[in-house]
Amino acid sequence: MKKAVVFDNSGTLIERYRVIKDVLNGNLFTDINSLDLIDAADALALVVLQFNTNKLLDLDQNTLISGVIREYNIDFDVSFSTNPISKAEVKEIIDNEKSATIADITDGFDILRDKVPNMELCNGSALIVDMDLGVIAYTITSAGKFFPKVFETIETLKSRGIEIFIASGDRKGAINRLANLLDIPEDNAFGTVSTRGKCEVVSILKDSGYKVMMVGDGINDLLAFKNADVSVLTIEQQEEISPKVMDKTDHIIEDIFEVTMIDF
């Protein structure tokens, strides 16, 4: 039987560093899990901007994020929410948002540069939109670097004839670049997929005759975990993991290379 391993990206292949800014009070946080923040509420949506965040530094920092999205026709996707939220609903709020500025995104750059000096890999930005209040409640800026044994893990799996896929809520351009670095076909890389989208990737592979292992680190991997033949939760990121995920996985690993030791 054909075999496939589907990897999440941020927190699974990439050691992520993020800065979350509370737009209302201006506070910056580096120790909050954005997915847990959203999961604890009923009306928040994680919105990933399909845009090279570094370009924002060339613009007036007081410019409204909503204005930049309109002027440059920046696409976005809803990556995670606890309740079904359409892109059209989010667009209506963003089009009329009058408080969040570019500075709310770029304020976290210096913190990220200390953690990831080149700030290139999976560099991106996202918004957390409060659908009830109709505002951009938080901004997220992120960057990352490979966990130490990622390349060795991928090459070992490939040597066994196992096909590698990536399904991530991160920016599409960043996921394509990641695929190129890992020598994975871009057709096997799915960027800015929702929780349900990851599950659909697993379903398509199973329907195509693959036995599928799903490897992830967070609550947005839960549906894919349930659908996969084998589910693997990695805790290498060393962040607190939701009990919802801990209780619904077949294997828990502390090092990504342990994936190669699981028979499926």
C-alpha positions as a Markdown table, in Angstrom:
| # | Residue | x | y | z |
|---|---|---|---|---|
| 1 | Met | 0.0 | 0.0 | 0.0 |
| 2 | Lys | 1.1 | 3.5 | -0.8 |
| 3 | Lys | 2.0 | 5.6 | 2.3 |
| 4 | Ala | 2.0 | 9.3 | 2.9 |
| 5 | Val | 2.9 | 11.6 | 5.8 |
| 6 | Val | 1.2 | 14.9 | 6.1 |
| 7 | Phe | 3.0 | 17.5 | 8.2 |
| 8 | Asp | 1.7 | 20.6 | 9.7 |
| 9 | Asn | 4.3 | 23.4 | 9.5 |
| 10 | Ser | 4.5 | 25.9 | 12.3 |
| 11 | Gly | 5.4 | 24.2 | 15.5 |
| 12 | Thr | 5.9 | 20.9 | 13.7 |
| 13 | Leu | 8.6 | 21.3 | 11.0 |
| 14 | Ile | 9.4 | 24.9 | 12.0 |
| 15 | Glu | 10.2 | 26.2 | 15.5 |
| 16 | Arg | 7.9 | 29.2 | 15.5 |
| 17 | Tyr | 8.3 | 32.6 | 17.1 |
| 18 | Arg | 5.4 | 34.9 | 17.1 |
| 19 | Val | 4.5 | 38.3 | 18.5 |
| 20 | Ile | 0.8 | 39.0 | 19.2 |
| 21 | Lys | -0.3 | 42.6 | 19.7 |
| 22 | Asp | -3.5 | 43.5 | 21.5 |
| 23 | Val | -4.6 | 46.4 | 19.2 |
| 24 | Leu | -6.9 | 47.9 | 21.8 |
| 25 | Asn | -4.3 | 48.4 | 24.6 |
| 26 | Gly | -1.0 | 48.1 | 22.6 |
| 27 | Asn | 0.4 | 45.2 | 24.7 |
| 28 | Leu | 2.8 | 42.8 | 23.0 |
| 29 | Phe | 2.9 | 39.1 | 23.9 |
| 30 | Thr | 5.3 | 36.3 | 22.9 |
| 31 | Asp | 3.9 | 33.6 | 25.2 |
| 32 | Ile | 0.4 | 33.3 | 24.0 |
| 33 | Asn | -0.8 | 30.5 | 21.6 |
| 34 | Ser | -3.0 | 32.2 | 19.1 |
| 35 | Leu | -5.1 | 29.1 | 18.4 |
| 36 | Asp | -5.9 | 28.6 | 22.1 |
| 37 | Leu | -6.8 | 32.3 | 22.3 |
| 38 | Ile | -9.3 | 31.9 | 19.5 |
| 39 | Asp | -10.5 | 28.5 | 20.8 |
| 40 | Ala | -11.4 | 30.1 | 24.1 |
| 41 | Ala | -13.8 | 32.6 | 22.4 |
| 42 | Asp | -16.9 | 32.2 | 20.2 |
| 43 | Ala | -16.4 | 35.0 | 17.7 |
| 44 | Leu | -12.7 | 35.3 | 16.8 |
| 45 | Ala | -11.2 | 34.4 | 13.4 |
| 46 | Leu | -7.6 | 33.9 | 12.4 |
| 47 | Val | -7.0 | 35.7 | 9.1 |
| 48 | Val | -3.8 | 35.0 | 7.2 |
| 49 | Leu | -2.6 | 37.8 | 4.8 |
| 50 | Gln | -1.2 | 36.5 | 1.6 |
| 51 | Phe | 1.5 | 39.2 | 1.5 |
| 52 | Asn | 5.2 | 39.6 | 2.2 |
| 53 | Thr | 5.2 | 41.3 | 5.5 |
| 54 | Asn | 8.6 | 43.0 | 5.1 |
| 55 | Lys | 7.0 | 45.2 | 2.4 |
| 56 | Leu | 5.0 | 47.0 | 5.1 |
| 57 | Leu | 8.2 | 48.7 | 6.4 |
| 58 | Asp | 8.3 | 50.8 | 3.2 |
| 59 | Leu | 4.8 | 52.3 | 4.0 |
| 60 | Asp | 3.6 | 55.0 | 6.4 |
| 61 | Gln | 3.3 | 53.1 | 9.7 |
| 62 | Asn | 0.1 | 55.0 | 10.6 |
| 63 | Thr | -1.7 | 53.7 | 7.5 |
| 64 | Leu | -4.8 | 51.6 | 8.3 |
| 65 | Ile | -4.4 | 47.9 | 7.7 |
| 66 | Ser | -7.8 | 48.0 | 6.0 |
| 67 | Gly | -6.5 | 50.7 | 3.6 |
| 68 | Val | -3.4 | 48.7 | 2.7 |
| 69 | Ile | -5.4 | 45.6 | 2.0 |
| 70 | Arg | -7.7 | 47.5 | -0.3 |
| 71 | Glu | -5.0 | 49.5 | -2.1 |
| 72 | Tyr | -2.7 | 46.6 | -2.8 |
| 73 | Asn | -5.5 | 44.1 | -3.3 |
| 74 | Ile | -4.0 | 41.8 | -0.7 |
| 75 | Asp | -5.7 | 38.4 | -0.6 |
| 76 | Phe | -6.4 | 36.7 | 2.7 |
| 77 | Asp | -7.9 | 33.5 | 4.0 |
| 78 | Val | -9.6 | 32.4 | 7.2 |
| 79 | Ser | -7.3 | 29.9 | 8.7 |
| 80 | Phe | -9.0 | 29.0 | 12.0 |
| 81 | Ser | -12.2 | 29.8 | 13.9 |
| 82 | Thr | -14.3 | 28.0 | 16.5 |
| 83 | Asn | -17.5 | 28.7 | 14.5 |
| 84 | Pro | -18.0 | 28.7 | 10.8 |
| 85 | Ile | -17.0 | 32.1 | 9.4 |
| 86 | Ser | -17.0 | 33.0 | 5.7 |
| 87 | Lys | -14.4 | 35.0 | 3.9 |
| 88 | Ala | -17.1 | 37.5 | 2.8 |
| 89 | Glu | -18.1 | 38.2 | 6.4 |
| 90 | Val | -14.5 | 38.9 | 7.4 |
| 91 | Lys | -13.9 | 41.1 | 4.3 |
| 92 | Glu | -16.9 | 43.2 | 5.2 |
| 93 | Ile | -15.4 | 43.9 | 8.7 |
| 94 | Ile | -11.8 | 44.5 | 7.4 |
| 95 | Asp | -13.1 | 46.9 | 4.7 |
| 96 | Asn | -14.7 | 49.1 | 7.3 |
| 97 | Glu | -12.1 | 48.7 | 10.1 |
| 98 | Lys | -10.8 | 52.1 | 11.4 |
| 99 | Ser | -8.4 | 51.3 | 14.2 |
| 100 | Ala | -5.6 | 48.8 | 13.4 |
| 101 | Thr | -2.5 | 50.3 | 11.6 |
| 102 | Ile | 0.6 | 48.9 | 9.9 |
| 103 | Ala | 2.5 | 49.7 | 13.1 |
| 104 | Asp | 0.4 | 47.1 | 14.9 |
| 105 | Ile | 2.0 | 44.5 | 12.7 |
| 106 | Thr | 5.6 | 45.8 | 12.4 |
| 107 | Asp | 5.9 | 46.6 | 16.1 |
| 108 | Gly | 6.9 | 43.0 | 16.7 |
| 109 | Phe | 9.7 | 42.9 | 14.1 |
| 110 | Asp | 12.5 | 43.8 | 16.5 |
| 111 | Ile | 11.5 | 41.0 | 18.9 |
| 112 | Leu | 11.4 | 38.5 | 16.1 |
| 113 | Arg | 14.8 | 39.6 | 14.7 |
| 114 | Asp | 16.4 | 38.8 | 18.1 |
| 115 | Lys | 15.0 | 35.2 | 17.8 |
| 116 | Val | 15.4 | 34.6 | 14.1 |
| 117 | Pro | 18.1 | 37.0 | 12.8 |
| 118 | Asn | 17.4 | 36.6 | 9.1 |
| 119 | Met | 13.6 | 36.6 | 9.6 |
| 120 | Glu | 13.1 | 34.9 | 6.3 |
| 121 | Leu | 11.6 | 31.4 | 6.8 |
| 122 | Cys | 7.8 | 31.5 | 7.0 |
| 123 | Asn | 7.8 | 35.2 | 7.8 |
| 124 | Gly | 4.3 | 36.3 | 7.7 |
| 125 | Ser | 1.5 | 38.2 | 9.4 |
| 126 | Ala | -2.1 | 37.5 | 10.4 |
| 127 | Leu | -5.0 | 39.2 | 12.0 |
| 128 | Ile | -7.4 | 38.0 | 14.7 |
| 129 | Val | -10.8 | 39.6 | 13.9 |
| 130 | Asp | -13.5 | 39.9 | 16.5 |
| 131 | Met | -16.7 | 39.2 | 14.5 |
| 132 | Asp | -19.0 | 40.4 | 17.2 |
| 133 | Leu | -17.3 | 43.8 | 17.7 |
| 134 | Gly | -16.4 | 44.2 | 14.1 |
| 135 | Val | -12.7 | 45.0 | 14.7 |
| 136 | Ile | -9.2 | 43.7 | 14.3 |
| 137 | Ala | -8.6 | 42.7 | 17.9 |
| 138 | Tyr | -5.0 | 41.4 | 17.6 |
| 139 | Thr | -2.2 | 41.3 | 15.0 |
| 140 | Ile | 0.3 | 38.4 | 14.7 |
| 141 | Thr | 3.8 | 38.6 | 13.3 |
| 142 | Ser | 5.7 | 35.4 | 12.9 |
| 143 | Ala | 9.0 | 33.9 | 11.8 |
| 144 | Gly | 10.7 | 30.6 | 12.3 |
| 145 | Lys | 13.6 | 28.2 | 11.8 |
| 146 | Phe | 13.8 | 24.5 | 11.2 |
| 147 | Phe | 13.8 | 22.1 | 14.1 |
| 148 | Pro | 17.3 | 20.4 | 14.1 |
| 149 | Lys | 16.4 | 17.0 | 12.5 |
| 150 | Val | 13.8 | 18.0 | 10.0 |
| 151 | Phe | 15.9 | 17.4 | 6.9 |
| 152 | Glu | 17.1 | 14.0 | 8.2 |
| 153 | Thr | 13.5 | 13.1 | 8.9 |
| 154 | Ile | 12.2 | 14.0 | 5.5 |
| 155 | Glu | 15.1 | 12.2 | 3.7 |
| 156 | Thr | 14.6 | 9.1 | 5.8 |
| 157 | Leu | 10.9 | 8.9 | 5.0 |
| 158 | Lys | 11.6 | 9.5 | 1.3 |
| 159 | Ser | 14.2 | 6.7 | 1.3 |
| 160 | Arg | 11.4 | 4.3 | 2.3 |
| 161 | Gly | 9.2 | 5.3 | -0.5 |
| 162 | Ile | 6.8 | 7.4 | 1.7 |
| 163 | Glu | 5.4 | 10.5 | 0.0 |
| 164 | Ile | 5.6 | 13.8 | 1.9 |
| 165 | Phe | 2.9 | 16.4 | 2.1 |
| 166 | Ile | 2.5 | 19.7 | 4.0 |
| 167 | Ala | -0.9 | 21.1 | 5.1 |
| 168 | Ser | -0.6 | 24.3 | 7.0 |
| 169 | Gly | -2.6 | 27.3 | 8.0 |
| 170 | Asp | 0.5 | 29.5 | 7.2 |
| 171 | Arg | 0.9 | 31.8 | 4.2 |
| 172 | Lys | 0.8 | 30.1 | 0.9 |
| 173 | Gly | 4.0 | 31.7 | -0.4 |
| 174 | Ala | 5.9 | 30.7 | 2.7 |
| 175 | Ile | 4.6 | 27.1 | 2.4 |
| 176 | Asn | 5.7 | 26.9 | -1.2 |
| 177 | Arg | 9.2 | 28.1 | -0.2 |
| 178 | Leu | 9.3 | 25.5 | 2.6 |
| 179 | Ala | 8.5 | 22.8 | 0.1 |
| 180 | Asn | 11.3 | 23.9 | -2.2 |
| 181 | Leu | 13.8 | 23.9 | 0.7 |
| 182 | Leu | 12.7 | 20.4 | 1.6 |
| 183 | Asp | 12.7 | 19.2 | -2.0 |
| 184 | Ile | 9.0 | 18.4 | -1.9 |
| 185 | Pro | 6.8 | 19.1 | -5.0 |
| 186 | Glu | 4.8 | 22.3 | -4.6 |
| 187 | Asp | 1.7 | 20.2 | -5.6 |
| 188 | Asn | 2.2 | 18.4 | -2.3 |
| 189 | Ala | 2.2 | 21.7 | -0.3 |
| 190 | Phe | -1.1 | 23.2 | 0.9 |
| 191 | Gly | -0.9 | 26.6 | 2.4 |
| 192 | Thr | -3.5 | 28.5 | 4.5 |
| 193 | Val | -5.7 | 25.5 | 4.9 |
| 194 | Ser | -8.3 | 25.6 | 7.6 |
| 195 | Thr | -8.8 | 22.9 | 10.2 |
| 196 | Arg | -11.4 | 21.3 | 7.9 |
| 197 | Gly | -9.0 | 21.8 | 4.9 |
| 198 | Lys | -6.3 | 19.7 | 6.6 |
| 199 | Cys | -8.9 | 17.0 | 7.1 |
| 200 | Glu | -9.9 | 17.2 | 3.5 |
| 201 | Val | -6.2 | 16.7 | 2.4 |
| 202 | Val | -6.1 | 13.5 | 4.5 |
| 203 | Ser | -9.4 | 12.4 | 2.9 |
| 204 | Ile | -8.2 | 13.0 | -0.6 |
| 205 | Leu | -5.0 | 11.0 | 0.0 |
| 206 | Lys | -6.9 | 8.1 | 1.6 |
| 207 | Asp | -9.4 | 8.1 | -1.3 |
| 208 | Ser | -6.3 | 7.9 | -3.6 |
| 209 | Gly | -5.2 | 4.7 | -2.0 |
| 210 | Tyr | -2.7 | 6.1 | 0.6 |
| 211 | Lys | -2.3 | 5.0 | 4.2 |
| 212 | Val | -1.9 | 8.4 | 5.9 |
| 213 | Met | 0.0 | 9.6 | 9.0 |
| 214 | Met | -0.8 | 13.1 | 10.1 |
| 215 | Val | 1.8 | 15.0 | 12.2 |
| 216 | Gly | 0.9 | 18.2 | 13.9 |
| 217 | Asp | 1.1 | 20.2 | 17.1 |
| 218 | Gly | -2.1 | 22.0 | 17.7 |
| 219 | Ile | -5.9 | 22.1 | 18.0 |
| 220 | Asn | -6.2 | 23.0 | 14.3 |
| 221 | Asp | -4.8 | 19.5 | 13.4 |
| 222 | Leu | -7.5 | 17.7 | 15.4 |
| 223 | Leu | -9.9 | 16.9 | 12.6 |
| 224 | Ala | -7.0 | 15.6 | 10.4 |
| 225 | Phe | -5.8 | 13.5 | 13.4 |
| 226 | Lys | -9.3 | 11.9 | 13.6 |
| 227 | Asn | -9.4 | 11.2 | 9.9 |
| 228 | Ala | -5.8 | 9.9 | 9.5 |
| 229 | Asp | -4.9 | 6.2 | 9.8 |
| 230 | Val | -2.2 | 7.3 | 12.4 |
| 231 | Ser | -2.0 | 10.6 | 14.2 |
| 232 | Val | 1.2 | 12.0 | 15.8 |
| 233 | Leu | 1.4 | 15.0 | 18.1 |
| 234 | Thr | 4.7 | 16.6 | 18.3 |
| 235 | Ile | 5.5 | 18.7 | 21.4 |
| 236 | Glu | 9.0 | 19.8 | 20.3 |
| 237 | Gln | 7.8 | 23.4 | 20.3 |
| 238 | Gln | 7.5 | 23.1 | 24.1 |
| 239 | Glu | 4.3 | 25.0 | 24.4 |
| 240 | Glu | 1.3 | 24.0 | 26.4 |
| 241 | Ile | -0.9 | 21.7 | 24.5 |
| 242 | Ser | -4.7 | 21.7 | 24.7 |
| 243 | Pro | -6.1 | 18.5 | 26.4 |
| 244 | Lys | -8.5 | 18.3 | 23.4 |
| 245 | Val | -5.5 | 17.3 | 21.3 |
| 246 | Met | -3.5 | 15.3 | 23.9 |
| 247 | Asp | -6.5 | 12.9 | 24.2 |
| 248 | Lys | -7.1 | 12.4 | 20.5 |
| 249 | Thr | -3.7 | 11.3 | 19.2 |
| 250 | Asp | -2.1 | 7.9 | 18.7 |
| 251 | His | 1.5 | 9.0 | 19.4 |
| 252 | Ile | 3.2 | 11.9 | 21.2 |
| 253 | Ile | 6.8 | 12.7 | 20.3 |
| 254 | Glu | 9.3 | 15.2 | 21.6 |
| 255 | Asp | 11.7 | 15.1 | 18.5 |
| 256 | Ile | 10.5 | 15.2 | 14.9 |
| 257 | Phe | 12.8 | 12.3 | 13.9 |
| 258 | Glu | 10.7 | 10.0 | 16.1 |
| 259 | Val | 8.2 | 10.0 | 13.2 |
| 260 | Thr | 10.6 | 7.7 | 11.4 |
| 261 | Met | 10.3 | 5.1 | 14.2 |
| 262 | Ile | 6.5 | 4.8 | 14.0 |
| 263 | Asp | 5.3 | 1.9 | 11.9 |
| 264 | Phe | 2.2 | 2.4 | 10.0 |
